[in-house]
Amino acid sequence: MHSDRRAFLQKMSQAGALSLLPVTGTLAGEAAVADEKNRFVVGPYLQHIGPNEATIMWITGKNCFSWVEYGAGTYTSKREFGYVNGLIEANNRINKITLTDLKPGTEHKYKIVSTEVLGYKGSKVEFGESISSPMYGFKTPSDNQEEVKLVIMNDIHDRPQTIPQLLYRHGYTGNKRDFDFVVFNGDCFDWVSSEEQLIDHLLQPAVEVFASEVPFLLTQGNHECRGSFSRQLPAYFGYPDNKYYYAFTQGPVRFVVIDSGEDKADTSVEYGGLSAFDRYRETQKKWLEQEIDSPAFKKAAFRVVLIHIPHYHSGDWHGPMHCREVFGPLLNKANIDLQLSGHTHKYGTHDPDSNHNFPIVIGGGPLEGNRTLIKLHATTKNLTMTMIRDDGEVVGKYNLPRKNRN
């Protein structure tokens, strides 16, 4: 599959740039890679978009110096690149560039450009061919946006056809994409073993349907924690501070993203002594305490939690039980409106009870007939959740009015 990409990865592995990939190369293969033209392997794909900023990512076939040309309306009069400690990012393949000082509530056009870096001779850089993408567009949310729409998928488990099938079957094509962003709520993979798998099973199908003009976020599921390439995943996504747990406001909703980690104990033989999820969840607990006390959380009309493993209704494995211990009391205290999860592969809605004082929705997957698409629509007065099975049947629904939190 994609022999040219495999040959390139083999060469880069020998050079040490992707040393964790278990591949080998030959002199003949390296010569073939040297002769092939540069290209966009995948992208562009959008990550976080706020009222004043947007993060754009893509991957090139060869090491490059890359930038974004962009502008409001139909013009691309501005240019932005990435830099770290005064050095402009270059001689790299994975590009993550954040546009800042954007105007809220505005349509923006952009394209990506990458120029191959052939090598260095002393302080002189030798450049090769430049490639550029077609023009794409996105819209920044307004500062006081009064509604937000999103769709959520979970537990795809290396079935990339699920992405277009779920979205296309429910009318999300072309100009009919009426969601502001997409959430992949964990377990997009069985285990993560290579960049090629990440591209073919998530990034490329997302780009083909929506991701060049609509952003997405991936919450870490327990299967994203597994495999030889799992530690490289953050480089391919626009996580705040490179952390899988964070919070953000869009429209009237404060979204709280929590990383539930592994479902097994850290001492489980599968992890070879290389897991510290109990400690990680305790760290998140301290962060969550601060988040629910923050002004942004308190003033939000609605509060929605995104977490792969639900701390109730998912069995008594170590991970769910530890999530229940560290997150459960805080979430009950926080007056949460809704929690969206996956993991169990059994879709269902669970009303508030004596254990959790907010509804918990669990999406289904990964097999045909059990996959679900969750639609969330919030205004300043109402939050609606509709869970639709892949055959079109509605299998869960909540209509939640805004609470009086005084």
C-alpha positions, 0 to 999 in steps of 0.5 A: 500500500503506497509503496512510494510513501513506504520507501520514503519512511524507510529512508527517514528511519535510517536517518533517525528522523522517524527512528521509532518506526520498525522499517528498514531500507535499501540503497536502491529504495533510497535512490528512488526516494531521492528522485521522486518529486515532493508532494503533499502526503496529506492535508491541509487539515484544520485543528483548533479555530477560535475567534482570533486564531486557526491552526492548519496542519499538513504533511509533506513527502520531503523535508521543507520550509512551509508557510500559509498564505491567507486573508479575509474575504477572497484575498491572501495578502498575508503569510505565516510560518512557524518558529521556535526560539527564534528559528523558523521551522524548516527541514521538517515534514509535519507542519503545524502553523497557527494564524493569529490576530484573525477577525472574529466571525469572518470568512478566511481564504488560505492555501499552503505552500512548501519548498523542499530543503535540499540541504545545507552548505555551511550557513547556506540553505539549498532549496528545491521545488515549491508546491502549493495547494488549491485555495480553501476557506474557513470561518472564525466564530464570533466573540459572542456566538450564540450557537454551536453545532458539532458531530461526534463519532467514536470507536472507529477502530481502523475502519476509515470508511466509517467517516464518509459513510456516517457523514454522507448518509446523514446529508453532510456533503459539499455546502450542506456541512452544517457543523462547526467542528467534528469530534473523534471521541477516541479509539480511531485505531486498534493500536497505532503502529505507523504514520501511514496508518494514521494518515490512511485511517484518519487524516486522509478520509477526514480531509476528503470529506471536511477537514480542509475547511472544518476543524476536528479534534481527537480525544485519546481513547485507550487504544490510542495509547497502544502501539509503537507509534502512540507516543508520536501522535501529539505531533500530528494534532493541534492540542493546547500545550500538547496535552490531551486534556483541555477546555475551550468555549465555542458559542454558549458551550464550555467543552471540557476534554478529559483523557480517561487513559487506559482501561487496564491497570498500569501493572498490566503485562501488555504495557511492559511497565511503561504506563503511568495512567493513575498518576496522569489521571490524578494530575488531570484531577488537579487541573479539573478542579481549577477548570470548574472554578474558572470564570469561563466555565462558570459563565458558560450557558452549557457545560459538556464533557468529552471523555472516551471511557465513561466512568459509569456504565462501562464495567468495573475494569481498573480504568473506569473505576479510577476515573470514577474515583478521581473525576466523578465527585468533581463532575457532580459538583460542577453541574455538568449538562451532558457527558459524551463518551464511547468505549463500550461499543454499545450505544445508549443514553443514561439519565441522571441518577444517584451516581451521576447527576447529569446525562451520560451518552455512549456512542456505538461502534465499530461494526455496521449496524452499531455505529452512531453519529451524535449531533449536538446543537446548542443555543443560549437557551437550549442544548439538543443531542440526537444520536443516530444509528448508521441506518438512520434510526434515532437511538437517543435524544436529549433536549436540555433547557438552560439551567438557572445556576444562581 
